[in-house]
């Protein structure tokens, strides 16, 4: 993948674990390039979910989901699955020494789908929290000490991350109406 990688190329290839490469159109078969807003399932080793809304491809340890249903916000589904990552990791741990999921593990998983307006509201809130928590640089403890900050800002950033997890859990753990 390192040999294929081209900085600034438009197609992201998920290749295993945390390995990714960027390639141009024509570097891989056109049939392997996916362009729909999707959720990538990392199914082996590092089990998790990734949202993508740009051209991508993936190797065989991954699969992806998208929706053509206009009443489903795929980013809502991503946040819901991301919130259940520990559940899927625990399933993966039972399979073998190398954590691994199978497609039925995610295909059979039921996700409550509220009305589209509610999905969009939840996504808007979580996007804001995600931007606040994850778009900030992650300075080292030495950086904080050099700046003369031993409490305060680092504690505040940690508190915001915990707050994000709390609200994500609250927003995504509602009860289905019968």
N, C-alpha and C positions, 0 to 999 in steps of 0.2 A: 504494500500500500504506500510505503514511503516513496518508492520510485514513481508511482502514478500521481502522487499528490502535486497539485499545481496551486500555488497561492492565488487566491482571488477567483478560482474557477467556480462556476455556478452550481454544480451538482455535488451534494455531500453524500459520501458513501459511508455507511455504518459497517465497520469491518470486524468487530469483535471486541468485547470489553469496552475500553474507552478509546479504541483506535478508530479514527475517521480519516478520510482522505477527500480532497476536493478535486474533481475532474471536469473536463470540458465535454460538451456534447460531441459525440463521435469517439470518445475514449472508451466507452462501454456501449453495448448494444442498446439501441433506442427502446426496445421492449423492457429493459431493466430500469428505465428512468421513470419514477413516479412523480406526478406533479400535483396530486390532490393534497389538501390539508389533511394531515394524518397523525396517528399515534404510532410510534415505533415501540415494539416490545423487545426489550433486551432479555433474551430467554436463557442464557447460559453464563455461568460465572457470576457476573454482576447483573442481577435481575432488577429490572426497572423499566420505566416508561419515559419517553421523550416525545415532546410535541414538535412538529415541523410543518411549516407552511411554505417551503421552498422546494425546488426539485431535489430528489434524493434517490438513493438506491440502498440496498442492504444485502449483506451476505446471509448464508443459510442459518445462522444462529439467531436471526431476527425475523420478525414478521411485522406487518403493519395493518392498522385499521383506518378506514375512512368511512364517511357516510354520505349518501346522496339524498337522505331524508332531510328535507328543509326544516323539520321540527327538532332536529338534533344539532346542537352546537358541539362540534368535535372537541373543542378546547374544554368544554364542560366535562366531557367524558374523560379527557386526559387528566384534569384535576381530580376527578373522582378516583380514577385508577391510581394516580400518584399518591392519593391519600390512603390507598389500600396496599401500597408497595410492600409493607412488612408482611401482610397476609400472603402475598404472592412469593415473597422471599422464603417464608416458612414452608410453603408448599414445595418450593424448589429444593430446599434443604433435605426434604424427606426422600427425594428421588435417588440421590447418589452422593458421593463425596464431592463432586463438582455440582454446585447448585444448578438446577435446570428445570425449566417449565416446558410443558407441551402445549400445543395449540388448544386442545380441549380445556385446559386450565383457565384460559382467558375467554374462550368462546362460550363456555357455560356459565360464566360469572354474570350475575344479574346486576344491572345498574339502574337505580330508580331515575326516571327521566321526568323532571317537572316540566311545566309549560315553557316554551321557548323564551318568553320574556324573563322568567325566573332564572333559567340557565344563563342568559346573557347578563343578568344582574350579578349572579354569583361569579361569573368569569370576569366581569369588570372589577369587582372588589378584589378578587384573587390576583388579577393582573397588576393592580396597584400595589398590593402587598409584595408580590413577587419582585416588582421593579424596585421597591424600597429596600428589600432585604438582599436581593441577589445582584443588583446592578452596582452596589457599592463595592469598592475594592476591599480586599481582605488583608489589611496590613498585619504584619507580625507583631507579637508582643514587644519585640525590640523597638519597632517603629513607634508604638504607643509610648514606651518609656522615653525614647529620644525626644518625643514631642512634649514630655512632661505630663502625660495623661496616663494615670494608672487606674483610675476609675472614671465613671461618667460615660464618655462616648463608647468605649468598648462594652461596658455594661448595657448601655442603651441599645447598641446594635444587637447584642445577644437577646435583650428583652423584646426587641421588634421581631426577631426571628421566632421566638417562642410565641409571640402574639400572632404572627402569621400562621403558625401551625395550629394554634388554638382556634382562630377564626375559620381556617380551612376546614378543620374537623367539624366545627359547628355548622358551617354552611352546607357541608356535604353529608351530614348525618341526620337529616330530617326523616320523618316517618312517611311512608307512602300512604296516600289516601285511598281508601277502599272504594 
